[in-house]
Structures are given as C-alpha cells and as structure tokens.
Amino acid sequence: MQAQRKFQWRQASPGDIDAILAIQAIAHADFPEDKAVLAERLALCPKGCFVLVDGDEVHGYLLSHPWKRCLPPPLNRPLGAVPDDADCWYLHDLALLPMTRGSGAGAGIVAKLMTLAHDEGYGFIGLVSVGGSRPFWRKQHFVVETNPMLAEKLASYGDGAAYMERKLP
C-alpha cells in the first residue's frame, strides 16, 4: 500500500521557475509560455504565486496578479507592469501534475487565492479557461462572461477558451 502524499502550497520563488516550466510542459503542452514570461509574472506579484509541494518536489503551481476585468493579457507575452487601475485579481495559470488529482489541491489554492484577492481589496477573480477546464472552474463558482469584445483577447488562448469570473464575497 502506497503512503498518502502530503501536498502543501507554499509561496513560489524564482528558484521554482524550472519546475514550473516542466509542469507546464506536461499540463499545458498546447499552451506553452516562455521562461521569461513566467518569471516576469512571479516578479511582478510574488504574493500571488504559489507552488504545490510534497517535501522538496514541486507538483503544481499557480501564477496570479492584479489586472483589468474582461481584458485578459495575451498568452506568452510580457506584461511590463501591473496596471495602476487594476480592478480584479487575475489567475494567470493553475497547473497540477496528474498525481495530485483527488487531493483537493486545486480547490484549496482557489480558496487561498480568494482570501488573498479579497484582502487586497478586489471584488472579482478573473481567468481564462482552456483545455477543457471549464467544469473545474464552474465547481469553483466561476461563470463565463459573454462579451463580444473578448473574442480578440481570447484568440491567443486557442479554440474553446472562455473568460470566466468569480465575484468575491
């Protein structure tokens, strides 16, 4: 009988970028982003970036930062800066290795992110759902925003991408 893994979320650090890239290659092979882009997300908002660990092994990550509602940044492009007039918290990417399924890690980090965004004064969390992840996000109480102006913004995310938001309490 295999021992149950003890996954925990911790703040990400620049030393985690190679592990994040390796996980991205597995979890988001169809949506790769450059190392520099991921490192910039971490540098712009370290308090919004986390890795899922079991001991010293990284098994998942979440990258997030303040941004503008209904204006998701293009995939694999540097941001330059977080906008001064940001009005939502943007969940750029959540990726977990298959071995974490059923651990509650995804829902756990969403709850942690909700608290962070609320404490930072934001009323919404936004994200782009890709690769069939919409059912997971619906379970986390995110809803699809249907705004025709989003089509151009979502083009870099591929077919089936949807911008979703969750209103914070």
PyRosetta script that sets phi, psi and omega in degrees:
from pyrosetta import init, pose_from_sequence

init()
pose = pose_from_sequence("MQAQRKFQWRQASPGDIDAILAIQAIAHADFPEDKAVLAERLALCPKGCFVLVDGDEVHGYLLSHPWKRCLPPPLNRPLGAVPDDADCWYLHDLALLPMTRGSGAGAGIVAKLMTLAHDEGYGFIGLVSVGGSRPFWRKQHFVVETNPMLAEKLASYGDGAAYMERKLP")
pose.set_psi(1, 130.3)
pose.set_omega(1, -178.0)
pose.set_phi(2, -82.8)
pose.set_psi(2, 137.4)
pose.set_omega(2, 178.9)
pose.set_phi(3, -67.9)
pose.set_psi(3, 144.9)
pose.set_omega(3, 178.2)
pose.set_phi(4, -68.2)
pose.set_psi(4, 135.6)
pose.set_omega(4, 179.7)
pose.set_phi(5, -76.3)
pose.set_psi(5, 150.1)
pose.set_omega(5, -179.2)
pose.set_phi(6, -113.7)
pose.set_psi(6, 81.7)
pose.set_omega(6, 179.9)
pose.set_phi(7, -77.3)
pose.set_psi(7, 138.2)
pose.set_omega(7, 176.3)
pose.set_phi(8, -140.8)
pose.set_psi(8, 145.3)
pose.set_omega(8, 174.9)
pose.set_phi(9, -90.5)
pose.set_psi(9, 138.7)
pose.set_omega(9, 172.2)
pose.set_phi(10, -138.0)
pose.set_psi(10, 162.6)
pose.set_omega(10, 176.9)
pose.set_phi(11, -58.9)
pose.set_psi(11, 135.8)
pose.set_omega(11, 176.6)
pose.set_phi(12, -76.5)
pose.set_psi(12, 154.5)
pose.set_omega(12, 176.9)
pose.set_phi(13, -132.4)
pose.set_psi(13, 163.7)
pose.set_omega(13, 178.7)
pose.set_phi(14, -54.9)
pose.set_psi(14, -29.2)
pose.set_omega(14, 178.1)
pose.set_phi(15, -67.9)
pose.set_psi(15, -10.2)
pose.set_omega(15, -180.0)
pose.set_phi(16, -90.4)
pose.set_psi(16, -5.3)
pose.set_omega(16, -173.1)
pose.set_phi(17, -59.0)
pose.set_psi(17, -42.1)
pose.set_omega(17, -179.7)
pose.set_phi(18, -63.8)
pose.set_psi(18, -38.9)
pose.set_omega(18, 176.8)
pose.set_phi(19, -66.1)
pose.set_psi(19, -40.1)
pose.set_omega(19, 177.6)
pose.set_phi(20, -61.3)
pose.set_psi(20, -44.1)
pose.set_omega(20, 177.7)
pose.set_phi(21, -60.9)
pose.set_psi(21, -41.5)
pose.set_omega(21, -179.7)
pose.set_phi(22, -64.6)
pose.set_psi(22, -40.9)
pose.set_omega(22, 178.9)
pose.set_phi(23, -68.5)
pose.set_psi(23, -41.4)
pose.set_omega(23, 177.3)
pose.set_phi(24, -57.0)
pose.set_psi(24, -41.2)
pose.set_omega(24, -178.6)
pose.set_phi(25, -61.9)
pose.set_psi(25, -27.9)
pose.set_omega(25, 178.5)
pose.set_phi(26, -89.1)
pose.set_psi(26, -51.3)
pose.set_omega(26, -172.2)
pose.set_phi(27, -79.8)
pose.set_psi(27, -30.0)
pose.set_omega(27, -176.4)
pose.set_phi(28, -131.7)
pose.set_psi(28, 48.2)
pose.set_omega(28, -177.4)
pose.set_phi(29, -57.9)
pose.set_psi(29, -29.6)
pose.set_omega(29, -179.0)
pose.set_phi(30, -83.0)
pose.set_psi(30, -8.9)
pose.set_omega(30, -176.5)
pose.set_phi(31, -132.2)
pose.set_psi(31, 55.2)
pose.set_omega(31, -175.5)
pose.set_phi(32, -70.4)
pose.set_psi(32, 145.9)
pose.set_omega(32, 174.4)
pose.set_phi(33, -125.7)
pose.set_psi(33, 148.5)
pose.set_omega(33, -178.8)
pose.set_phi(34, -67.9)
pose.set_psi(34, 152.3)
pose.set_omega(34, 177.9)
pose.set_phi(35, -55.0)
pose.set_psi(35, -42.2)
pose.set_omega(35, -178.9)
pose.set_phi(36, -63.0)
pose.set_psi(36, -36.3)
pose.set_omega(36, 179.6)
pose.set_phi(37, -67.2)
pose.set_psi(37, -45.8)
pose.set_omega(37, 179.8)
pose.set_phi(38, -65.5)
pose.set_psi(38, -40.6)
pose.set_omega(38, 178.9)
pose.set_phi(39, -64.3)
pose.set_psi(39, -37.0)
pose.set_omega(39, 177.9)
pose.set_phi(40, -64.4)
pose.set_psi(40, -42.4)
pose.set_omega(40, 178.3)
pose.set_phi(41, -56.6)
pose.set_psi(41, -45.6)
pose.set_omega(41, 179.6)
pose.set_phi(42, -63.8)
pose.set_psi(42, -42.1)
pose.set_omega(42, -178.9)
pose.set_phi(43, -68.3)
pose.set_psi(43, -36.1)
pose.set_omega(43, -178.1)
pose.set_phi(44, -71.4)
pose.set_psi(44, -30.9)
pose.set_omega(44, -176.9)
pose.set_phi(45, -150.1)
pose.set_psi(45, 71.2)
pose.set_omega(45, -178.0)
pose.set_phi(46, -57.7)
pose.set_psi(46, -33.0)
pose.set_omega(46, -178.2)
pose.set_phi(47, -69.6)
pose.set_psi(47, -13.7)
pose.set_omega(47, 179.0)
pose.set_phi(48, -101.1)
pose.set_psi(48, 12.0)
pose.set_omega(48, -176.6)
pose.set_phi(49, -122.9)
pose.set_psi(49, 132.4)
pose.set_omega(49, -173.9)
pose.set_phi(50, -137.6)
pose.set_psi(50, 155.9)
pose.set_omega(50, 170.7)
pose.set_phi(51, -126.1)
pose.set_psi(51, 146.9)
pose.set_omega(51, 177.1)
pose.set_phi(52, -95.3)
pose.set_psi(52, 122.3)
pose.set_omega(52, -175.3)
pose.set_phi(53, -125.1)
pose.set_psi(53, 154.9)
pose.set_omega(53, 167.1)
pose.set_phi(54, -130.6)
pose.set_psi(54, 100.2)
pose.set_omega(54, -171.6)
pose.set_phi(55, 68.5)
pose.set_psi(55, -124.8)
pose.set_omega(55, 179.5)
pose.set_phi(56, -94.9)
pose.set_psi(56, -3.2)
pose.set_omega(56, -176.9)
pose.set_phi(57, -89.1)
pose.set_psi(57, 132.1)
pose.set_omega(57, 177.4)
pose.set_phi(58, -93.7)
pose.set_psi(58, 128.4)
pose.set_omega(58, -176.7)
pose.set_phi(59, -120.6)
pose.set_psi(59, 0.9)
pose.set_omega(59, 179.3)
pose.set_phi(60, -176.0)
pose.set_psi(60, 170.6)
pose.set_omega(60, 178.1)
pose.set_phi(61, -155.0)
pose.set_psi(61, 159.7)
pose.set_omega(61, 172.1)
pose.set_phi(62, -138.5)
pose.set_psi(62, 129.4)
pose.set_omega(62, 176.2)
pose.set_phi(63, -118.6)
pose.set_psi(63, 129.8)
pose.set_omega(63, -178.3)
pose.set_phi(64, -152.5)
pose.set_psi(64, 162.7)
pose.set_omega(64, -177.3)
pose.set_phi(65, -168.9)
pose.set_psi(65, 161.4)
pose.set_omega(65, 173.5)
pose.set_phi(66, -64.9)
pose.set_psi(66, 148.7)
pose.set_omega(66, -179.9)
pose.set_phi(67, -160.7)
pose.set_psi(67, -165.1)
pose.set_omega(67, -179.2)
pose.set_phi(68, -105.4)
pose.set_psi(68, 135.8)
pose.set_omega(68, 179.2)
pose.set_phi(69, -61.0)
pose.set_psi(69, 139.9)
pose.set_omega(69, 175.8)
pose.set_phi(70, 60.2)
pose.set_psi(70, 20.0)
pose.set_omega(70, 177.6)
pose.set_phi(71, -131.4)
pose.set_psi(71, 61.0)
pose.set_omega(71, -177.5)
pose.set_phi(72, -59.6)
pose.set_psi(72, 137.9)
pose.set_omega(72, 178.5)
pose.set_phi(73, -67.9)
pose.set_psi(73, 150.4)
pose.set_omega(73, 177.8)
pose.set_phi(74, -61.1)
pose.set_psi(74, 147.6)
pose.set_omega(74, 178.2)
pose.set_phi(75, -66.1)
pose.set_psi(75, 140.5)
pose.set_omega(75, 174.9)
pose.set_phi(76, 59.2)
pose.set_psi(76, 39.2)
pose.set_omega(76, 175.1)
pose.set_phi(77, -131.0)
pose.set_psi(77, 137.7)
pose.set_omega(77, 176.1)
pose.set_phi(78, -62.7)
pose.set_psi(78, 150.4)
pose.set_omega(78, 178.6)
pose.set_phi(79, -88.5)
pose.set_psi(79, -33.9)
pose.set_omega(79, -175.2)
pose.set_phi(80, 87.0)
pose.set_psi(80, -51.3)
pose.set_omega(80, -179.9)
pose.set_phi(81, -165.6)
pose.set_psi(81, 161.1)
pose.set_omega(81, 171.1)
pose.set_phi(82, -81.7)
pose.set_psi(82, 131.3)
pose.set_omega(82, -177.7)
pose.set_phi(83, -62.2)
pose.set_psi(83, 140.2)
pose.set_omega(83, 177.0)
pose.set_phi(84, -62.5)
pose.set_psi(84, -28.6)
pose.set_omega(84, -178.3)
pose.set_phi(85, -102.1)
pose.set_psi(85, 29.5)
pose.set_omega(85, 177.8)
pose.set_phi(86, -54.9)
pose.set_psi(86, 137.8)
pose.set_omega(86, -178.7)
pose.set_phi(87, -127.8)
pose.set_psi(87, 11.4)
pose.set_omega(87, 173.2)
pose.set_phi(88, -154.9)
pose.set_psi(88, 166.5)
pose.set_omega(88, 173.0)
pose.set_phi(89, -96.8)
pose.set_psi(89, 131.0)
pose.set_omega(89, -176.4)
pose.set_phi(90, -108.6)
pose.set_psi(90, 123.4)
pose.set_omega(90, 176.8)
pose.set_phi(91, -89.3)
pose.set_psi(91, 99.3)
pose.set_omega(91, -175.8)
pose.set_phi(92, -68.1)
pose.set_psi(92, -44.7)
pose.set_omega(92, -175.7)
pose.set_phi(93, -162.2)
pose.set_psi(93, 135.4)
pose.set_omega(93, 169.9)
pose.set_phi(94, -127.0)
pose.set_psi(94, 122.2)
pose.set_omega(94, 179.9)
pose.set_phi(95, -137.8)
pose.set_psi(95, 132.7)
pose.set_omega(95, -179.9)
pose.set_phi(96, -129.9)
pose.set_psi(96, 141.7)
pose.set_omega(96, 174.9)
pose.set_phi(97, -70.4)
pose.set_psi(97, 151.8)
pose.set_omega(97, -177.5)
pose.set_phi(98, -53.4)
pose.set_psi(98, -32.9)
pose.set_omega(98, -177.6)
pose.set_phi(99, -65.1)
pose.set_psi(99, -12.5)
pose.set_omega(99, -179.3)
pose.set_phi(100, -88.2)
pose.set_psi(100, -8.3)
pose.set_omega(100, -177.4)
pose.set_phi(101, -57.9)
pose.set_psi(101, 135.5)
pose.set_omega(101, 179.7)
pose.set_phi(102, 84.2)
pose.set_psi(102, -0.9)
pose.set_omega(102, -178.1)
pose.set_phi(103, -85.0)
pose.set_psi(103, -14.3)
pose.set_omega(103, -175.9)
pose.set_phi(104, 83.0)
pose.set_psi(104, 4.8)
pose.set_omega(104, -176.4)
pose.set_phi(105, -62.7)
pose.set_psi(105, -40.8)
pose.set_omega(105, -179.4)
pose.set_phi(106, -63.1)
pose.set_psi(106, -51.2)
pose.set_omega(106, 178.7)
pose.set_phi(107, -63.4)
pose.set_psi(107, -35.5)
pose.set_omega(107, -179.2)
pose.set_phi(108, -63.6)
pose.set_psi(108, -42.7)
pose.set_omega(108, -179.1)
pose.set_phi(109, -74.8)
pose.set_psi(109, -30.0)
pose.set_omega(109, 175.5)
pose.set_phi(110, -63.7)
pose.set_psi(110, -42.6)
pose.set_omega(110, 177.8)
pose.set_phi(111, -62.2)
pose.set_psi(111, -42.2)
pose.set_omega(111, 179.0)
pose.set_phi(112, -63.7)
pose.set_psi(112, -41.0)
pose.set_omega(112, -180.0)
pose.set_phi(113, -67.1)
pose.set_psi(113, -37.3)
pose.set_omega(113, 176.6)
pose.set_phi(114, -59.0)
pose.set_psi(114, -44.8)
pose.set_omega(114, 178.8)
pose.set_phi(115, -63.0)
pose.set_psi(115, -46.0)
pose.set_omega(115, 179.3)
pose.set_phi(116, -58.8)
pose.set_psi(116, -51.4)
pose.set_omega(116, -177.9)
pose.set_phi(117, -60.6)
pose.set_psi(117, -42.9)
pose.set_omega(117, 178.4)
pose.set_phi(118, -62.5)
pose.set_psi(118, -47.0)
pose.set_omega(118, 180.0)
pose.set_phi(119, -63.0)
pose.set_psi(119, -27.7)
pose.set_omega(119, 178.4)
pose.set_phi(120, -84.4)
pose.set_psi(120, -1.9)
pose.set_omega(120, 175.0)
pose.set_phi(121, 94.6)
pose.set_psi(121, 14.6)
pose.set_omega(121, -179.4)
pose.set_phi(122, -96.4)
pose.set_psi(122, 146.4)
pose.set_omega(122, -179.3)
pose.set_phi(123, -100.9)
pose.set_psi(123, -6.9)
pose.set_omega(123, -177.1)
pose.set_phi(124, -142.2)
pose.set_psi(124, 151.1)
pose.set_omega(124, 166.0)
pose.set_phi(125, -116.9)
pose.set_psi(125, 131.2)
pose.set_omega(125, 177.1)
pose.set_phi(126, -116.7)
pose.set_psi(126, 157.5)
pose.set_omega(126, 178.0)
pose.set_phi(127, -162.4)
pose.set_psi(127, 166.3)
pose.set_omega(127, 171.2)
pose.set_phi(128, -111.9)
pose.set_psi(128, 122.3)
pose.set_omega(128, 177.3)
pose.set_phi(129, -86.3)
pose.set_psi(129, 128.2)
pose.set_omega(129, 178.8)
pose.set_phi(130, -133.0)
pose.set_psi(130, 164.6)
pose.set_omega(130, 169.9)
pose.set_phi(131, 58.1)
pose.set_psi(131, 36.6)
pose.set_omega(131, 176.8)
pose.set_phi(132, 76.6)
pose.set_psi(132, 18.6)
pose.set_omega(132, -177.6)
pose.set_phi(133, -85.9)
pose.set_psi(133, -3.0)
pose.set_omega(133, -176.4)
pose.set_phi(134, -55.1)
pose.set_psi(134, -41.6)
pose.set_omega(134, 178.2)
pose.set_phi(135, -59.2)
pose.set_psi(135, -40.0)
pose.set_omega(135, 177.2)
pose.set_phi(136, -60.8)
pose.set_psi(136, -47.4)
pose.set_omega(136, -177.1)
pose.set_phi(137, -66.7)
pose.set_psi(137, -34.4)
pose.set_omega(137, 175.9)
pose.set_phi(138, -63.0)
pose.set_psi(138, -40.0)
pose.set_omega(138, 176.9)
pose.set_phi(139, -62.3)
pose.set_psi(139, -26.0)
pose.set_omega(139, 178.1)
pose.set_phi(140, -90.6)
pose.set_psi(140, 10.9)
pose.set_omega(140, 175.1)
pose.set_phi(141, 72.4)
pose.set_psi(141, 28.6)
pose.set_omega(141, 171.3)
pose.set_phi(142, -90.1)
pose.set_psi(142, 145.7)
pose.set_omega(142, 178.9)
pose.set_phi(143, -124.1)
pose.set_psi(143, 147.7)
pose.set_omega(143, 178.9)
pose.set_phi(144, -72.3)
pose.set_psi(144, 131.4)
pose.set_omega(144, 174.3)
pose.set_phi(145, -95.1)
pose.set_psi(145, 122.0)
pose.set_omega(145, -179.6)
pose.set_phi(146, -103.9)
pose.set_psi(146, 95.9)
pose.set_omega(146, 179.7)
pose.set_phi(147, -130.4)
pose.set_psi(147, 120.6)
pose.set_omega(147, -177.8)
pose.set_phi(148, -56.3)
pose.set_psi(148, -27.1)
pose.set_omega(148, -179.2)
pose.set_phi(149, -70.3)
pose.set_psi(149, -13.9)
pose.set_omega(149, -180.0)
pose.set_phi(150, -75.4)
pose.set_psi(150, -22.8)
pose.set_omega(150, -174.4)
pose.set_phi(151, -53.7)
pose.set_psi(151, -46.3)
pose.set_omega(151, -179.6)
pose.set_phi(152, -65.8)
pose.set_psi(152, -40.2)
pose.set_omega(152, -179.9)
pose.set_phi(153, -65.5)
pose.set_psi(153, -32.8)
pose.set_omega(153, -176.7)
pose.set_phi(154, -85.4)
pose.set_psi(154, -9.1)
pose.set_omega(154, -174.7)
pose.set_phi(155, -55.7)
pose.set_psi(155, -38.8)
pose.set_omega(155, -177.4)
pose.set_phi(156, -72.2)
pose.set_psi(156, -11.3)
pose.set_omega(156, -177.7)
pose.set_phi(157, -92.7)
pose.set_psi(157, -4.6)
pose.set_omega(157, 176.4)
pose.set_phi(158, 90.1)
pose.set_psi(158, 172.2)
pose.set_omega(158, -179.5)
pose.set_phi(159, -61.3)
pose.set_psi(159, 141.8)
pose.set_omega(159, 176.4)
pose.set_phi(160, 83.7)
pose.set_psi(160, -1.6)
pose.set_omega(160, 178.6)
pose.set_phi(161, -68.8)
pose.set_psi(161, 144.3)
pose.set_omega(161, 179.3)
pose.set_phi(162, -141.4)
pose.set_psi(162, 136.4)
pose.set_omega(162, 173.5)
pose.set_phi(163, -82.7)
pose.set_psi(163, 131.2)
pose.set_omega(163, -178.4)
pose.set_phi(164, -130.0)
pose.set_psi(164, 150.8)
pose.set_omega(164, 177.3)
pose.set_phi(165, -135.1)
pose.set_psi(165, 155.8)
pose.set_omega(165, 171.6)
pose.set_phi(166, -130.9)
pose.set_psi(166, 126.4)
pose.set_omega(166, 175.1)
pose.set_phi(167, -77.5)
pose.set_psi(167, 133.5)
pose.set_omega(167, 179.2)
pose.set_phi(168, -88.6)
pose.set_psi(168, 149.1)
pose.set_omega(168, -179.7)
pose.set_phi(169, -67.4)
pose.dump_pdb("model.pdb")
